[in-house]
Amino acid sequence: MAPRLLALAARALVRTSTTQLRAVSTATLAERAKLAVLDPQRNGVIEALTSSNRPLLGLFNDIPRHKIRESDARAWAVAGFEFVVNDGEHSGSDLLYGREENALLQRYGLTPIQRLPREAISAHGDALACGARGTMRPYALTLEDAQIYVEAMDFPGGAGPRRHARGAYPVRAGDGAMTFTPDSLREAEADRTLACLQFETEEYLFDDEMRRSVLKVLSKRGNACAFVGALDASMRCGDAARVAGSVAELCRDAADLNVAVGGVVGGDSDNVLKHMRMGMRLVAPPVFASDFALHGAVAAAAP
């Protein structure tokens, strides 16, 4: 083989080596699997948000539940992703992940978040009962929208609101025991579910009073994230610069109320770092999971 071709082949081998590309060790993967088996309700995102200031990398998944492979989950985990948003809003029922698929993601330390249509209410609790550790609510417009969503995420308790509260359905502990009593069910799910409310409308991003009122609802609930939908916001108002300025204000307001901020962030590394410095904790690239194989193939074929 000619020296130049040999050099190209050597570089390609290094680039495609799983050892060279690995961001997470095999020992870490094994520990994650152990924790998921011992504690199926574990929420790695909440643990990280409450114990550190580091950002978390996630992805938006558009792979139907009947086509997800274990090798997909393993590749995402090894690459450094820590949460997966299963997009049941734009991809229909094929992206409503069930117990088996969510358990698969959990074993690799990929916290499953179920995105649902704006009309969903009881489906948020159903998704949690199926093993999702968080849900995402899009296109909210009013303070009441936020209040209903937060109520739907939790079981009724005390004299609090009940109309939209999460329905009681048992979950299974690591030893297989089912939570057939209200106390055991509440204990199993307490502080284990993440409420992600999308900020992608003019009402939530541009109205200062509304934005702060909604953030207070999320802050009172705890374990919540204001997730920015910049593309939808830009589409609705037609002013990307105004959206960017509002995202910075959202990050400042959310920090004051101890609410995490997340979003899809594109562009170069400088733009990603800019959003992290603003306080964005949950960051996802503008690439759908179904395109990861293409990106990997192109990178592997490049000289």
HUZILIN-V967882 format. One line per field, one symbol per residue. phi: phi as a letter, one per 20 degrees, with the letter a starting at -180 (. if undefined). psi: psi as a letter, one per 20 degrees, with the letter a starting at -180 (. if undefined). A space follows every 50 residues. Layout:
BEGIN
phi=???
psi=???
END
This chain:
BEGIN
phi=.ggffffffffffffeffffefdcffffffffffffffcfegcfffgffe dbdffdecbeddeggedfdfffgffffffofcbceeefeddmffdefdff fffgfffemdfedeecffffcffffffffeofdaccdelfccffgfffff ffecffbleffcgdfgfebfddffenfeeecgffffffdfldcdeddedb dggeedegffgffffffffffmlccedfdfffffffdmcffffgffffff ffffffdldfccrecdnefffffgffffofddccfecfgfefffffffff eff
psi=pqgghggghghhgghjphghipiprhhgghhggghhghnhjqnhgggghi irjqqpprqppjpqhiipqhhgggggghijqiqpoomigijaihjnqagg ghhgghhjkooppoprrhiqfhhghhghhjiqjrrporkqhrhhgggggg hiiqqqqcjrqigjqpqopqrprhjiqqnjqgghgghhipkippooppnj qhghhhogggghgghhghghgrlqpoopmhggghhhijnhhhgghhgghg ggghhhjlpqprrpoaarhhhghghghijphoppqlpqhiihgggggghh iq.
END
